[in-house]
Amino acid sequence: QVQLVESGGGLVQPGGSLRLSCVVSGGIFSSYVMGWYRQAPGKQRESVASITRDGSRAYADSVKGRFTISRDNAKNTVYLQMNTLKPEDTAVYYCVAWGATPPVAFWGQGTQVTVSS
């Protein structure tokens, strides 16, 4: 059974930084495309960033230049470095692992990020 556990969320002031981590167990981490989503109160869940098995990255326009996604296959971990945080970044952040054969998505339980002064 594949499990994803996020950590690193919290309260930070505008302009501050946080690094989220997501540890994957029970599967073959290196075979997954990994991503981060977020969901703010009253809004739909949206994609933030993704990273392929060979390290290619993609970002939402709203976070380009501020967030960086990375992965460490030796540690079965994906990271989201978030800099220059804004109040509109406040949301629950979810880690997701996409498998290809068969097509499947595994989700973490989420970690709260609050940006406020």
N, C-alpha and C positions, 0 to 999 in steps of 0.2 A: 504494500500500500504506500503510495507516494504521499509524503507530507511536506508542507512548506511552512516555515515559521519565520515571521518577520520580527524585526526588532529595530530600535534606534529612533523611534518616534518620540515626540515630546512637545514642549512649549518653547518657542524661540521668538525673539524680537524680530521685527522687520529688518532686513539686511543681514540677518544671521545665517548660519549654516547648520545642516544636519546631515548625517550619513545613515541611510537605512541599509539593513542587511536582511537577506533572506536565505536561510539554509534549507536545502532540499535533501530529504532522506527517502529511502525506499525505492529509488529509481536510478536510472543512468543519467546523471546530471549533464554530462557532456553531450548527450544526444538531444537535449531540449533547447528550443528557442525560449529565452527568458524575457519577461517583461514586467513593467510596473504600471498599474492603473491607480486611479484615485477617484473617490466619490465624496463630493461636498454635500452638506445637508440640502435636501430639496432638489438635487441635481442628479443627472445620470452619471453612471460610471464612465470615465474617459481614459483613454490610453495616454500614458505619460512618456514612456520610453521602452525600447526593446533592443535585444542584442541576440544575434544569431549564433549558431554553433562555432562559426569561424570568426566571430568578433565584430561583425558589421552592426552598426548602431543606427537607430532611428529615434527621433524625438518629436513630441508635439511642438507646434510653433510657440506655444505659450511658455515653454521651458528651455528652448534652444539657447545655448550660451550660458545658461545658469545651472543646469542639471547635467550630470554625467553618469551613465550606466556602465558598469563593468562586471566582469565575472571572473571567478577563480575556480577553475574546474578541479583543482587539487583539494579545495575546501568545500566543494559542492555549494558554493555561495555566489549570489548575485548581489551587487551593491547599487545604491542610488545616492550619489553625492549631490546634495542640494545646496547651492550657494545663492546669495542675494535673495533670500526668501521674501515673499510678499504675502500680505494678508489673504490674497486670493489663492494662495497655495494651500490654505487650510483645508484639510480633507482627511479621510481615512485612506491610507495607501495600501494597496494590495499587490502582492507578488503573484505572478502566474508563470507556469511552465507548460509549454506546448509540446506535445509529442506528435510524431508524424505517423507512426505505424503501431497501432491504429491512431487516427486523428483524435486527440483528447487534450483537454486542458485541466490542469490542476491548480487550485487556488489556495492561497494562504488565508489566515483569519483576519488580516489587516492590522495596521498600526496607525494610531492617530497622530497627525501632525497639526499643530496649532501655531499660527504665526500672528502674534499680537503683542502690542506694547502695554 
